[in-house]
Amino acid sequence: MAKMSAGLLLYRRGGEGYEVLIGHPGGPFWARKDEAAWSIPKGEYTDEEDPWVAAQREFVEELGLPVPDGPRVALPPVKQSGGKIVTAFAVEANLDVTDAVSNTFEMEWPKGSGVVKEFPELDRVAWFPVEQAQVKLLKGQRPLLGHLVAHLEGA
């Protein structure tokens, strides 16, 4: 059974079209990666959990901010290269992320050193125009942007 993940894709109208909010993963593996490294705020959930509830929980954990009010749009799920199925919900909001603070995880670093260090799940979040987000997002999540644009354009 494939792992399932749920998240929120916030969007807002920018000066030159739509912008989306995405996050850069923390930890040493991602430290020097930018292109095809960012993700929507998301996390795993089980069959027994409602994906919308999971998406809200993960958003709060990864940004430390409340989920913005507003109607949600369930986007078609996408499958990442590792097999994980990502269910995303689009919500329009002009969220100020200045005070965003992510939850953390621990891992041995450097590997084999016996030293356990703590890292944020997301080391930064930012708003990007959809075109720029197409480059920054993990390849498996890029179709979400197409689904969002199609929805916004009434397709």
N, CA, C and O atoms as a GROMACS GRO file, in nm:
protein
  620
    1MET      N    1   0.084  -0.119   0.000
    1MET     CA    2   0.000   0.000   0.000
    1MET      C    3   0.088   0.125   0.000
    1MET      O    4   0.180   0.136   0.081
    2ALA      N    5   0.060   0.216  -0.089
    2ALA     CA    6   0.139   0.340  -0.099
    2ALA      C    7   0.113   0.428   0.023
    2ALA      O    8   0.002   0.432   0.076
    3LYS      N    9   0.218   0.498   0.064
    3LYS     CA   10   0.201   0.597   0.171
    3LYS      C   11   0.119   0.712   0.117
    3LYS      O   12   0.125   0.746  -0.001
    4MET      N   13   0.042   0.772   0.208
    4MET     CA   14  -0.044   0.884   0.169
    4MET      C   15  -0.003   1.007   0.249
    4MET      O   16   0.033   0.999   0.366
    5SER      N   17  -0.010   1.121   0.182
    5SER     CA   18   0.027   1.247   0.243
    5SER      C   19  -0.079   1.350   0.204
    5SER      O   20  -0.133   1.345   0.094
    6ALA      N   21  -0.107   1.443   0.296
    6ALA     CA   22  -0.206   1.548   0.268
    6ALA      C   23  -0.146   1.683   0.303
    6ALA      O   24  -0.072   1.697   0.401
    7GLY      N   25  -0.181   1.783   0.223
    7GLY     CA   26  -0.126   1.916   0.249
    7GLY      C   27  -0.212   2.026   0.193
    7GLY      O   28  -0.314   2.004   0.127
    8LEU      N   29  -0.168   2.148   0.223
    8LEU     CA   30  -0.237   2.268   0.177
    8LEU      C   31  -0.150   2.342   0.076
    8LEU      O   32  -0.030   2.359   0.096
    9LEU      N   33  -0.214   2.386  -0.030
    9LEU     CA   34  -0.149   2.471  -0.128
    9LEU      C   35  -0.220   2.606  -0.121
    9LEU      O   36  -0.324   2.627  -0.183
   10LEU      N   37  -0.160   2.697  -0.043
   10LEU     CA   38  -0.218   2.831  -0.035
   10LEU      C   39  -0.182   2.908  -0.162
   10LEU      O   40  -0.073   2.894  -0.216
   11TYR      N   41  -0.275   2.990  -0.206
   11TYR     CA   42  -0.249   3.074  -0.322
   11TYR      C   43  -0.307   3.212  -0.297
   11TYR      O   44  -0.398   3.231  -0.217
   12ARG      N   45  -0.252   3.309  -0.369
   12ARG     CA   46  -0.301   3.446  -0.362
   12ARG      C   47  -0.278   3.511  -0.498
   12ARG      O   48  -0.197   3.465  -0.578
   13ARG      N   49  -0.351   3.618  -0.520
   13ARG     CA   50  -0.332   3.694  -0.642
   13ARG      C   51  -0.214   3.788  -0.621
   13ARG      O   52  -0.213   3.868  -0.527
   14GLY      N   53  -0.116   3.778  -0.709
   14GLY     CA   54   0.002   3.864  -0.700
   14GLY      C   55  -0.003   3.971  -0.807
   14GLY      O   56  -0.101   3.981  -0.882
   15GLY      N   57   0.102   4.050  -0.815
   15GLY     CA   58   0.109   4.158  -0.913
   15GLY      C   59   0.106   4.108  -1.056
   15GLY      O   60   0.055   4.176  -1.145
   16GLU      N   61   0.160   3.988  -1.079
   16GLU     CA   62   0.167   3.935  -1.215
   16GLU      C   63   0.103   3.797  -1.222
   16GLU      O   64   0.158   3.707  -1.286
   17GLY      N   65  -0.009   3.778  -1.159
   17GLY     CA   66  -0.076   3.648  -1.161
   17GLY      C   67  -0.084   3.590  -1.022
   17GLY      O   68  -0.085   3.662  -0.923
   18TYR      N   69  -0.090   3.459  -1.016
   18TYR     CA   70  -0.104   3.390  -0.888
   18TYR      C   71   0.030   3.353  -0.829
   18TYR      O   72   0.127   3.325  -0.899
   19GLU      N   73   0.033   3.353  -0.695
   19GLU     CA   74   0.149   3.308  -0.619
   19GLU      C   75   0.105   3.194  -0.529
   19GLU      O   76  -0.011   3.188  -0.489
   20VAL      N   77   0.198   3.105  -0.497
   20VAL     CA   78   0.170   2.992  -0.408
   20VAL      C   79   0.272   2.992  -0.294
   20VAL      O   80   0.384   3.040  -0.309
   21LEU      N   81   0.230   2.937  -0.181
   21LEU     CA   82   0.316   2.926  -0.063
   21LEU      C   83   0.374   2.785  -0.056
   21LEU      O   84   0.300   2.687  -0.050
   22ILE      N   85   0.508   2.776  -0.059
   22ILE     CA   86   0.575   2.646  -0.049
   22ILE      C   87   0.689   2.656   0.052
   22ILE      O   88   0.732   2.766   0.087
   23GLY      N   89   0.736   2.541   0.098
   23GLY     CA   90   0.840   2.537   0.200
   23GLY      C   91   0.962   2.459   0.156
   23GLY      O   92   0.953   2.365   0.076
   24HIS      N   93   1.076   2.500   0.209
   24HIS     CA   94   1.203   2.432   0.182
   24HIS      C   95   1.233   2.338   0.298
   24HIS      O   96   1.234   2.381   0.413
   25PRO      N   97   1.258   2.209   0.271
   25PRO     CA   98   1.283   2.114   0.380
   25PRO      C   99   1.412   2.144   0.454
   25PRO      O  100   1.513   2.183   0.394
   26GLY      N  101   1.408   2.124   0.584
   26GLY     CA  102   1.526   2.144   0.667
   26GLY      C  103   1.612   2.019   0.671
   26GLY      O  104   1.575   1.913   0.619
   27GLY      N  105   1.727   2.033   0.732
   27GLY     CA  106   1.818   1.919   0.746
   27GLY      C  107   1.932   1.926   0.647
   27GLY      O  108   1.924   1.998   0.547
   28PRO      N  109   2.035   1.852   0.674
   28PRO     CA  110   2.157   1.860   0.593
   28PRO      C  111   2.142   1.810   0.450
   28PRO      O  112   2.212   1.860   0.361
   29PHE      N  113   2.054   1.714   0.425
   29PHE     CA  114   2.039   1.662   0.289
   29PHE      C  115   1.991   1.771   0.193
   29PHE      O  116   2.034   1.774   0.077
   30TRP      N  117   1.904   1.860   0.240
   30TRP     CA  118   1.843   1.961   0.154
   30TRP      C  119   1.915   2.096   0.160
   30TRP      O  120   1.879   2.188   0.086
   31ALA      N  121   2.013   2.110   0.246
   31ALA     CA  122   2.075   2.241   0.273
   31ALA      C  123   2.122   2.314   0.147
   31ALA      O  124   2.106   2.435   0.138
   32ARG      N  125   2.180   2.244   0.053
   32ARG     CA  126   2.234   2.310  -0.066
   32ARG      C  127   2.149   2.288  -0.190
   32ARG      O  128   2.192   2.315  -0.302
   33LYS      N  129   2.027   2.239  -0.169
   33LYS     CA  130   1.938   2.214  -0.283
   33LYS      C  131   1.828   2.320  -0.285
   33LYS      O  132   1.776   2.360  -0.181
   34ASP      N  133   1.794   2.365  -0.404
   34ASP     CA  134   1.688   2.464  -0.419
   34ASP      C  135   1.591   2.421  -0.529
   34ASP      O  136   1.472   2.401  -0.502
   35GLU      N  137   1.639   2.406  -0.650
   35GLU     CA  138   1.555   2.365  -0.760
   35GLU      C  139   1.507   2.222  -0.736
   35GLU      O  140   1.585   2.133  -0.703
   36ALA      N  141   1.376   2.201  -0.753
   36ALA     CA  142   1.313   2.070  -0.735
   36ALA      C  143   1.330   2.015  -0.593
   36ALA      O  144   1.337   1.894  -0.573
   37ALA      N  145   1.336   2.105  -0.494
   37ALA     CA  146   1.354   2.063  -0.355
   37ALA      C  147   1.239   2.108  -0.265
   37ALA      O  148   1.217   2.047  -0.160
   38TRP      N  149   1.166   2.210  -0.302
   38TRP     CA  150   1.060   2.266  -0.218
   38TRP      C  151   0.935   2.178  -0.222
   38TRP      O  152   0.920   2.094  -0.311
   39SER      N  153   0.846   2.199  -0.125
   39SER     CA  154   0.726   2.117  -0.113
   39SER      C  155   0.611   2.201  -0.059
   39SER      O  156   0.632   2.305   0.003
   40ILE      N  157   0.490   2.154  -0.085
   40ILE     CA  158   0.377   2.214  -0.014
   40ILE      C  159   0.386   2.166   0.130
   40ILE      O  160   0.441   2.059   0.155
   41PRO      N  161   0.335   2.243   0.227
   41PRO     CA  162   0.331   2.192   0.365
   41PRO      C  163   0.237   2.071   0.370
   41PRO      O  164   0.118   2.082   0.342
   42LYS      N  165   0.293   1.955   0.406
   42LYS     CA  166   0.214   1.832   0.402
   42LYS      C  167   0.273   1.728   0.497
   42LYS      O  168   0.382   1.745   0.551
   43GLY      N  169   0.198   1.622   0.517
   43GLY     CA  170   0.247   1.512   0.600
   43GLY      C  171   0.163   1.389   0.581
   43GLY      O  172   0.054   1.394   0.523
   44GLU      N  173   0.214   1.278   0.630
   44GLU     CA  174   0.147   1.150   0.612
   44GLU      C  175   0.022   1.138   0.698
   44GLU      O  176   0.010   1.201   0.803
   45TYR      N  177  -0.068   1.055   0.651
   45TYR     CA  178  -0.189   1.023   0.726
   45TYR      C  179  -0.228   0.879   0.695
   45TYR      O  180  -0.178   0.819   0.600
   46THR      N  181  -0.317   0.823   0.776
   46THR     CA  182  -0.360   0.684   0.760
   46THR      C  183  -0.497   0.678   0.694
   46THR      O  184  -0.564   0.779   0.676
   47ASP      N  185  -0.538   0.556   0.658
   47ASP     CA  186  -0.670   0.535   0.597
   47ASP      C  187  -0.784   0.582   0.688
   47ASP      O  188  -0.889   0.625   0.641
   48GLU      N  189  -0.760   0.574   0.819
   48GLU     CA  190  -0.865   0.610   0.914
   48GLU      C  191  -0.881   0.761   0.931
   48GLU      O  192  -0.980   0.806   0.988
   49GLU      N  193  -0.786   0.839   0.882
   49GLU     CA  194  -0.788   0.984   0.903
   49GLU      C  195  -0.840   1.055   0.779
   49GLU      O  196  -0.809   1.015   0.666
   50ASP      N  197  -0.917   1.159   0.801
   50ASP     CA  198  -0.966   1.242   0.692
   50ASP      C  199  -0.850   1.325   0.635
   50ASP      O  200  -0.780   1.390   0.712
   51PRO      N  201  -0.828   1.325   0.504
   51PRO     CA  202  -0.715   1.399   0.447
   51PRO      C  203  -0.719   1.549   0.477
   51PRO      O  204  -0.614   1.611   0.497
   52TRP      N  205  -0.838   1.608   0.481
   52TRP     CA  206  -0.849   1.751   0.512
   52TRP      C  207  -0.802   1.778   0.654
   52TRP      O  208  -0.732   1.877   0.679
   53VAL      N  209  -0.839   1.693   0.747
   53VAL     CA  210  -0.794   1.708   0.886
   53VAL      C  211  -0.642   1.694   0.895
   53VAL      O  212  -0.576   1.771   0.964
   54ALA      N  213  -0.588   1.596   0.824
   54ALA     CA  214  -0.443   1.575   0.823
   54ALA      C  215  -0.371   1.695   0.761
   54ALA      O  216  -0.268   1.738   0.812
   55ALA      N  217  -0.424   1.749   0.652
   55ALA     CA  218  -0.362   1.863   0.585
   55ALA      C  219  -0.356   1.984   0.679
   55ALA      O  220  -0.256   2.054   0.684
   56GLN      N  221  -0.463   2.006   0.753
   56GLN     CA  222  -0.466   2.118   0.848
   56GLN      C  223  -0.364   2.097   0.960
   56GLN      O  224  -0.291   2.189   0.997
   57ARG      N  225  -0.359   1.976   1.014
   57ARG     CA  226  -0.264   1.944   1.121
   57ARG      C  227  -0.121   1.968   1.074
   57ARG      O  228  -0.042   2.032   1.143
   58GLU      N  229  -0.088   1.916   0.957
   58GLU     CA  230   0.048   1.929   0.905
   58GLU      C  231   0.084   2.074   0.877
   58GLU      O  232   0.198   2.115   0.900
   59PHE      N  233  -0.010   2.152   0.829
   59PHE     CA  234   0.014   2.294   0.803
   59PHE      C  235   0.054   2.364   0.932
   59PHE      O  236   0.152   2.439   0.935
   60VAL      N  237  -0.022   2.340   1.038
   60VAL     CA  238   0.007   2.403   1.167
   60VAL      C  239   0.142   2.356   1.220
   60VAL      O  240   0.219   2.437   1.271
   61GLU      N  241   0.171   2.227   1.208
   61GLU     CA  242   0.300   2.176   1.257
   61GLU      C  243   0.417   2.235   1.180
   61GLU      O  244   0.518   2.271   1.239
   62GLU      N  245   0.404   2.245   1.049
   62GLU     CA  246   0.517   2.286   0.966
   62GLU      C  247   0.535   2.436   0.955
   62GLU      O  248   0.643   2.483   0.920
   63LEU      N  249   0.430   2.513   0.985
   63LEU     CA  250   0.443   2.659   0.979
   63LEU      C  251   0.426   2.726   1.114
   63LEU      O  252   0.468   2.841   1.132
   64GLY      N  253   0.363   2.657   1.208
   64GLY     CA  254   0.338   2.719   1.338
   64GLY      C  255   0.237   2.832   1.329
   64GLY      O  256   0.232   2.918   1.416
   65LEU      N  257   0.156   2.830   1.225
   65LEU     CA  258   0.054   2.933   1.203
   65LEU      C  259  -0.081   2.864   1.182
   65LEU      O  260  -0.085   2.750   1.136
   66PRO      N  261  -0.191   2.933   1.217
   66PRO     CA  262  -0.322   2.872   1.196
   66PRO      C  263  -0.354   2.860   1.047
   66PRO      O  264  -0.305   2.938   0.964
   67VAL      N  265  -0.438   2.763   1.015
   67VAL     CA  266  -0.484   2.747   0.878
   67VAL      C  267  -0.578   2.863   0.846
   67VAL      O  268  -0.673   2.888   0.921
   68PRO      N  269  -0.553   2.934   0.736
   68PRO     CA  270  -0.641   3.046   0.701
   68PRO      C  271  -0.783   3.000   0.672
   68PRO      O  272  -0.806   2.890   0.621
   69ASP      N  273  -0.878   3.085   0.704
   69ASP     CA  274  -1.018   3.059   0.672
   69ASP      C  275  -1.038   3.073   0.522
   69ASP      O  276  -0.961   3.139   0.453
   70GLY      N  277  -1.141   3.010   0.476
   70GLY     CA  278  -1.174   3.023   0.335
   70GLY      C  279  -1.213   2.890   0.275
   70GLY      O  280  -1.179   2.784   0.329
   71PRO      N  281  -1.283   2.896   0.164
   71PRO     CA  282  -1.323   2.772   0.099
   71PRO      C  283  -1.200   2.694   0.050
   71PRO      O  284  -1.098   2.751   0.013
   72ARG      N  285  -1.215   2.564   0.053
   72ARG     CA  286  -1.104   2.480   0.006
   72ARG      C  287  -1.146   2.410  -0.123
   72ARG      O  288  -1.264   2.381  -0.146
   73VAL      N  289  -1.046   2.384  -0.204
   73VAL     CA  290  -1.068   2.311  -0.329
   73VAL      C  291  -0.980   2.187  -0.323
   73VAL      O  292  -0.858   2.197  -0.310
   74ALA      N  293  -1.042   2.070  -0.332
   74ALA     CA  294  -0.967   1.945  -0.335
   74ALA      C  295  -0.909   1.929  -0.475
   74ALA      O  296  -0.982   1.918  -0.573
   75LEU      N  297  -0.777   1.926  -0.484
   75LEU     CA  298  -0.710   1.907  -0.611
   75LEU      C  299  -0.694   1.758  -0.637
   75LEU      O  300  -0.689   1.680  -0.542
   76PRO      N  301  -0.687   1.717  -0.763
   76PRO     CA  302  -0.666   1.574  -0.791
   76PRO      C  303  -0.534   1.527  -0.727
   76PRO      O  304  -0.433   1.597  -0.736
   77PRO      N  305  -0.534   1.410  -0.664
   77PRO     CA  306  -0.411   1.358  -0.603
   77PRO      C  307  -0.301   1.336  -0.707
   77PRO      O  308  -0.329   1.309  -0.824
   78VAL      N  309  -0.176   1.347  -0.662
   78VAL     CA  310  -0.061   1.321  -0.748
   78VAL      C  311   0.025   1.214  -0.683
   78VAL      O  312   0.025   1.197  -0.561
   79LYS      N  313   0.099   1.142  -0.767
   79LYS     CA  314   0.187   1.037  -0.718
   79LYS      C  315   0.332   1.082  -0.737
   79LYS      O  316   0.374   1.111  -0.849
   80GLN      N  317   0.407   1.087  -0.627
   80GLN     CA  318   0.548   1.124  -0.634
   80GLN      C  319   0.630   1.005  -0.681
   80GLN      O  320   0.582   0.892  -0.680
   81SER      N  321   0.754   1.030  -0.722
   81SER     CA  322   0.840   0.926  -0.779
   81SER      C  323   0.861   0.808  -0.683
   81SER      O  324   0.877   0.695  -0.728
   82GLY      N  325   0.862   0.833  -0.552
   82GLY     CA  326   0.879   0.726  -0.455
   82GLY      C  327   0.753   0.647  -0.430
   82GLY      O  328   0.754   0.552  -0.352
   83GLY      N  329   0.641   0.684  -0.494
   83GLY     CA  330   0.516   0.612  -0.480
   83GLY      C  331   0.416   0.676  -0.386
   83GLY      O  332   0.300   0.635  -0.382
   84LYS      N  333   0.458   0.777  -0.310
   84LYS     CA  334   0.368   0.842  -0.215
   84LYS      C  335   0.258   0.918  -0.291
   84LYS      O  336   0.286   0.988  -0.389
   85ILE      N  337   0.135   0.902  -0.245
   85ILE     CA  338   0.021   0.973  -0.302
   85ILE      C  339  -0.003   1.100  -0.221
   85ILE      O  340  -0.022   1.093  -0.100
   86VAL      N  341  -0.002   1.216  -0.288
   86VAL     CA  342  -0.021   1.344  -0.221
   86VAL      C  343  -0.160   1.399  -0.256
   86VAL      O  344  -0.192   1.421  -0.373
   87THR      N  345  -0.240   1.420  -0.153
   87THR     CA  346  -0.370   1.484  -0.167
   87THR      C  347  -0.355   1.627  -0.117
   87THR      O  348  -0.312   1.650  -0.004
   88ALA      N  349  -0.390   1.723  -0.202
   88ALA     CA  350  -0.372   1.863  -0.164
   88ALA      C  351  -0.503   1.939  -0.176
   88ALA      O  352  -0.589   1.910  -0.259
   89PHE      N  353  -0.514   2.037  -0.090
   89PHE     CA  354  -0.630   2.125  -0.088
   89PHE      C  355  -0.581   2.268  -0.110
   89PHE      O  356  -0.490   2.314  -0.041
   90ALA      N  357  -0.640   2.336  -0.207
   90ALA     CA  358  -0.603   2.475  -0.236
   90ALA      C  359  -0.694   2.567  -0.155
   90ALA      O  360  -0.816   2.548  -0.150
   91VAL      N  361  -0.633   2.667  -0.093
   91VAL     CA  362  -0.707   2.767  -0.016
   91VAL      C  363  -0.650   2.903  -0.052
   91VAL      O  364  -0.528   2.923  -0.048
   92GLU      N  365  -0.738   2.997  -0.087
   92GLU     CA  366  -0.692   3.133  -0.117
   92GLU      C  367  -0.671   3.209   0.013
   92GLU      O  368  -0.762   3.215   0.096
   93ALA      N  369  -0.553   3.266   0.030
   93ALA     CA  370  -0.522   3.341   0.152
   93ALA      C  371  -0.396   3.423   0.129
   93ALA      O  372  -0.302   3.378   0.063
   94ASN      N  373  -0.394   3.541   0.185
   94ASN     CA  374  -0.274   3.624   0.180
   94ASN      C  375  -0.208   3.618   0.318
   94ASN      O  376  -0.212   3.714   0.394
   95LEU      N  377  -0.149   3.503   0.348
   95LEU     CA  378  -0.094   3.476   0.480
   95LEU      C  379   0.044   3.539   0.497
   95LEU      O  380   0.132   3.522   0.412
   96ASP      N  381   0.062   3.613   0.605
   96ASP     CA  382   0.193   3.668   0.641
   96ASP      C  383   0.273   3.556   0.708
   96ASP      O  384   0.234   3.506   0.813
   97VAL      N  385   0.384   3.517   0.645
   97VAL     CA  386   0.464   3.405   0.697
   97VAL      C  387   0.589   3.452   0.772
   97VAL      O  388   0.679   3.373   0.799
   98THR      N  389   0.593   3.581   0.805
   98THR     CA  390   0.709   3.635   0.876
   98THR      C  391   0.739   3.558   1.004
   98THR      O  392   0.856   3.534   1.035
   99ASP      N  393   0.636   3.518   1.077
   99ASP     CA  394   0.655   3.451   1.205
   99ASP      C  395   0.641   3.299   1.196
   99ASP      O  396   0.620   3.233   1.298
  100ALA      N  397   0.651   3.243   1.078
  100ALA     CA  398   0.640   3.098   1.062
  100ALA      C  399   0.757   3.028   1.132
  100ALA      O  400   0.872   3.067   1.116
  101VAL      N  401   0.725   2.925   1.210
  101VAL     CA  402   0.825   2.846   1.280
  101VAL      C  403   0.783   2.699   1.269
  101VAL      O  404   0.673   2.662   1.310
  102SER      N  405   0.870   2.618   1.214
  102SER     CA  406   0.839   2.478   1.190
  102SER      C  407   0.868   2.391   1.312
  102SER      O  408   0.950   2.426   1.397
  103ASN      N  409   0.798   2.277   1.318
  103ASN     CA  410   0.834   2.176   1.416
  103ASN      C  411   0.969   2.117   1.374
  103ASN      O  412   1.020   2.149   1.267
  104THR      N  413   1.027   2.034   1.458
  104THR     CA  414   1.162   1.983   1.431
  104THR      C  415   1.165   1.830   1.432
  104THR      O  416   1.071   1.765   1.477
  105PHE      N  417   1.276   1.776   1.381
  105PHE     CA  418   1.301   1.632   1.388
  105PHE      C  419   1.447   1.614   1.428
  105PHE      O  420   1.529   1.704   1.411
  106GLU      N  421   1.478   1.496   1.480
  106GLU     CA  422   1.615   1.465   1.519
  106GLU      C  423   1.672   1.359   1.428
  106GLU      O  424   1.602   1.269   1.382
  107MET      N  425   1.802   1.372   1.402
  107MET     CA  426   1.873   1.270   1.326
  107MET      C  427   2.021   1.274   1.361
  107MET      O  428   2.074   1.376   1.405
  108GLU      N  429   2.086   1.161   1.342
  108GLU     CA  430   2.229   1.154   1.366
  108GLU      C  431   2.300   1.231   1.254
  108GLU      O  432   2.281   1.203   1.136
  109TRP      N  433   2.382   1.329   1.294
  109TRP     CA  434   2.456   1.408   1.195
  109TRP      C  435   2.586   1.458   1.253
  109TRP      O  436   2.586   1.512   1.364
  110PRO      N  437   2.695   1.441   1.184
  110PRO     CA  438   2.710   1.365   1.060
  110PRO      C  439   2.681   1.217   1.082
  110PRO      O  440   2.698   1.163   1.191
  111LYS      N  441   2.637   1.153   0.974
  111LYS     CA  442   2.601   1.012   0.980
  111LYS      C  443   2.720   0.931   1.032
  111LYS      O  444   2.833   0.947   0.986
  112GLY      N  445   2.691   0.843   1.129
  112GLY     CA  446   2.794   0.759   1.186
  112GLY      C  447   2.872   0.823   1.300
  112GLY      O  448   2.960   0.761   1.358
  113SER      N  449   2.838   0.950   1.332
  113SER     CA  450   2.913   1.022   1.436
  113SER      C  451   2.863   0.992   1.577
  113SER      O  452   2.934   1.014   1.675
  114GLY      N  453   2.740   0.943   1.588
  114GLY     CA  454   2.680   0.923   1.718
  114GLY      C  455   2.620   1.051   1.776
  114GLY      O  456   2.562   1.049   1.884
  115VAL      N  457   2.634   1.163   1.705
  115VAL     CA  458   2.581   1.291   1.750
  115VAL      C  459   2.441   1.311   1.690
  115VAL      O  460   2.424   1.305   1.568
  116VAL      N  461   2.343   1.334   1.776
  116VAL     CA  462   2.206   1.356   1.730
  116VAL      C  463   2.179   1.506   1.732
  116VAL      O  464   2.197   1.573   1.834
  117LYS      N  465   2.137   1.558   1.619
  117LYS     CA  466   2.107   1.701   1.608
  117LYS      C  467   1.961   1.720   1.572
  117LYS      O  468   1.895   1.629   1.519
  118GLU      N  469   1.911   1.838   1.601
  118GLU     CA  470   1.772   1.873   1.574
  118GLU      C  471   1.767   1.969   1.455
  118GLU      O  472   1.846   2.063   1.446
  119PHE      N  473   1.672   1.944   1.364
  119PHE     CA  474   1.655   2.026   1.245
  119PHE      C  475   1.507   2.061   1.227
  119PHE      O  476   1.421   1.982   1.267
  120PRO      N  477   1.476   2.177   1.168
  120PRO     CA  478   1.336   2.208   1.139
  120PRO      C  479   1.287   2.126   1.020
  120PRO      O  480   1.364   2.097   0.928
  121GLU      N  481   1.159   2.088   1.023
  121GLU     CA  482   1.103   2.017   0.907
  121GLU      C  483   1.107   2.106   0.784
  121GLU      O  484   1.142   2.061   0.675
  122LEU      N  485   1.073   2.232   0.800
  122LEU     CA  486   1.087   2.331   0.694
  122LEU      C  487   1.178   2.441   0.747
  122LEU      O  488   1.150   2.498   0.852
  123ASP      N  489   1.286   2.472   0.676
  123ASP     CA  490   1.375   2.577   0.726
  123ASP      C  491   1.335   2.715   0.676
  123ASP      O  492   1.384   2.816   0.727
  124ARG      N  493   1.246   2.720   0.576
  124ARG     CA  494   1.190   2.848   0.533
  124ARG      C  495   1.068   2.823   0.446
  124ARG      O  496   1.056   2.718   0.382
  125VAL      N  497   0.979   2.920   0.444
  125VAL     CA  498   0.862   2.917   0.357
  125VAL      C  499   0.856   3.050   0.285
  125VAL      O  500   0.900   3.153   0.337
  126ALA      N  501   0.802   3.048   0.164
  126ALA     CA  502   0.796   3.172   0.086
  126ALA      C  503   0.687   3.162  -0.020
  126ALA      O  504   0.645   3.054  -0.061
  127TRP      N  505   0.643   3.280  -0.060
  127TRP     CA  506   0.548   3.293  -0.170
  127TRP      C  507   0.626   3.303  -0.301
  127TRP      O  508   0.723   3.377  -0.310
  128PHE      N  509   0.582   3.227  -0.402
  128PHE     CA  510   0.645   3.232  -0.533
  128PHE      C  511   0.538   3.241  -0.642
  128PHE      O  512   0.431   3.181  -0.629
  129PRO      N  513   0.567   3.316  -0.750
  129PRO     CA  514   0.477   3.309  -0.865
  129PRO      C  515   0.470   3.164  -0.913
  129PRO      O  516   0.567   3.089  -0.899
  130VAL      N  517   0.357   3.124  -0.968
  130VAL     CA  518   0.337   2.985  -1.010
  130VAL      C  519   0.450   2.939  -1.102
  130VAL      O  520   0.497   2.827  -1.090
  131GLU      N  521   0.492   3.025  -1.194
  131GLU     CA  522   0.597   2.987  -1.289
  131GLU      C  523   0.728   2.953  -1.215
  131GLU      O  524   0.796   2.857  -1.251
  132GLN      N  525   0.762   3.030  -1.114
  132GLN     CA  526   0.884   3.004  -1.038
  132GLN      C  527   0.867   2.880  -0.950
  132GLN      O  528   0.960   2.802  -0.932
  133ALA      N  529   0.748   2.862  -0.895
  133ALA     CA  530   0.720   2.744  -0.812
  133ALA      C  531   0.732   2.616  -0.896
  133ALA      O  532   0.768   2.511  -0.843
  134GLN      N  533   0.702   2.624  -1.024
  134GLN     CA  534   0.715   2.507  -1.113
  134GLN      C  535   0.858   2.454  -1.114
  134GLN      O  536   0.880   2.334  -1.131
  135VAL      N  537   0.955   2.542  -1.094
  135VAL     CA  538   1.096   2.504  -1.093
  135VAL      C  539   1.138   2.458  -0.953
  135VAL      O  540   1.216   2.364  -0.940
  136LYS      N  541   1.088   2.525  -0.851
  136LYS     CA  542   1.130   2.498  -0.714
  136LYS      C  543   1.068   2.372  -0.653
  136LYS      O  544   1.132   2.303  -0.575
  137LEU      N  545   0.943   2.342  -0.689
  137LEU     CA  546   0.872   2.228  -0.630
  137LEU      C  547   0.934   2.095  -0.672
  137LEU      O  548   0.991   2.082  -0.780
  138LEU      N  549   0.922   1.997  -0.582
  138LEU     CA  550   0.956   1.860  -0.617
  138LEU      C  551   0.881   1.822  -0.744
  138LEU      O  552   0.765   1.860  -0.761
  139LYS      N  553   0.945   1.749  -0.832
  139LYS     CA  554   0.883   1.716  -0.960
  139LYS      C  555   0.748   1.646  -0.944
  139LYS      O  556   0.656   1.672  -1.021
  140GLY      N  557   0.736   1.561  -0.846
  140GLY     CA  558   0.612   1.488  -0.826
  140GLY      C  559   0.496   1.575  -0.780
  140GLY      O  560   0.380   1.534  -0.790
  141GLN      N  561   0.525   1.694  -0.729
  141GLN     CA  562   0.420   1.785  -0.683
  141GLN      C  563   0.385   1.892  -0.786
  141GLN      O  564   0.286   1.964  -0.769
  142ARG      N  565   0.464   1.904  -0.890
  142ARG     CA  566   0.440   2.009  -0.990
  142ARG      C  567   0.302   2.000  -1.056
  142ARG      O  568   0.244   2.104  -1.087
  143PRO      N  569   0.249   1.879  -1.078
  143PRO     CA  570   0.114   1.874  -1.138
  143PRO      C  571   0.008   1.945  -1.053
  143PRO      O  572  -0.095   1.987  -1.106
  144LEU      N  573   0.031   1.957  -0.924
  144LEU     CA  574  -0.065   2.029  -0.838
  144LEU      C  575  -0.083   2.172  -0.886
  144LEU      O  576  -0.194   2.226  -0.881
  145LEU      N  577   0.024   2.233  -0.933
  145LEU     CA  578   0.016   2.371  -0.981
  145LEU      C  579  -0.072   2.379  -1.106
  145LEU      O  580  -0.150   2.473  -1.121
  146GLY      N  581  -0.058   2.282  -1.194
  146GLY     CA  582  -0.143   2.278  -1.312
  146GLY      C  583  -0.289   2.259  -1.277
  146GLY      O  584  -0.377   2.321  -1.337
  147HIS      N  585  -0.314   2.173  -1.179
  147HIS     CA  586  -0.453   2.154  -1.133
  147HIS      C  587  -0.509   2.283  -1.073
  147HIS      O  588  -0.625   2.318  -1.095
  148LEU      N  589  -0.425   2.353  -0.995
  148LEU     CA  590  -0.469   2.478  -0.934
  148LEU      C  591  -0.501   2.582  -1.042
  148LEU      O  592  -0.607   2.646  -1.038
  149VAL      N  593  -0.412   2.600  -1.136
  149VAL     CA  594  -0.432   2.699  -1.243
  149VAL      C  595  -0.557   2.664  -1.323
  149VAL      O  596  -0.636   2.753  -1.356
  150ALA      N  597  -0.576   2.538  -1.356
  150ALA     CA  598  -0.694   2.496  -1.431
  150ALA      C  599  -0.821   2.531  -1.353
  150ALA      O  600  -0.918   2.579  -1.410
  151HIS      N  601  -0.819   2.508  -1.223
  151HIS     CA  602  -0.934   2.543  -1.140
  151HIS      C  603  -0.958   2.695  -1.142
  151HIS      O  604  -1.071   2.740  -1.159
  152LEU      N  605  -0.850   2.772  -1.124
  152LEU     CA  606  -0.865   2.918  -1.118
  152LEU      C  607  -0.911   2.977  -1.251
  152LEU      O  608  -0.978   3.080  -1.254
  153GLU      N  609  -0.873   2.911  -1.360
  153GLU     CA  610  -0.914   2.960  -1.490
  153GLU      C  611  -1.048   2.904  -1.534
  153GLU      O  612  -1.096   2.929  -1.645
  154GLY      N  613  -1.109   2.826  -1.445
  154GLY     CA  614  -1.243   2.775  -1.472
  154GLY      C  615  -1.248   2.657  -1.567
  154GLY      O  616  -1.353   2.628  -1.624
  155ALA      N  617  -1.136   2.590  -1.584
  155ALA     CA  618  -1.134   2.476  -1.676
  155ALA      C  619  -1.200   2.354  -1.615
  155ALA      O  620  -1.207   2.249  -1.679
   0.00000   0.00000   0.00000
